[in-house]
C-alpha cells in the first residue's frame, strides 16, 4: 500500500506541478507569442495597408493636382504668350506689309496716272472720263 500511496502522491504532485507549470508556461508562452505575433502582424499589415493607401491617395491626389495646376497654368501661359506674340507679330506684319503694299501700289499707280509725261496724264484723264461716260450710258445693263 505504501507504494500505491506513494504513487498516488507522486501522480497528484506531478499532475499538479504539470498543471501549474503548463498553465503558467502556456499562458506566458501564449502571451509572448501572441504579443510578438500580433505586433509583427499588425506592423506588417499596417505598413502594407498604409503604404498602399498612401500610394493610392498620393497618386490620385498628385495627379489631380498636377492636372488642374498644369491645365490652369498652361492655359493662362498660352493665352498670355499667344496674345502677346500674335499681337506683336500682327503689328509688325501689318506694318511691314501695308507699308510695302502702299509703296508698290502708289509707285505703280502714280507712274501710270500722274508721275509720267503729259501723254500719260492726258491718257489717264481721258480714260477716267471714258469710264464715267460708259457707266452713265450703259449703266442700266
Residue pairs with C-beta under 8 A, 6 or more apart in sequence:
112 120
112 124
113 120
113 121
113 124
114 120
114 121
114 124
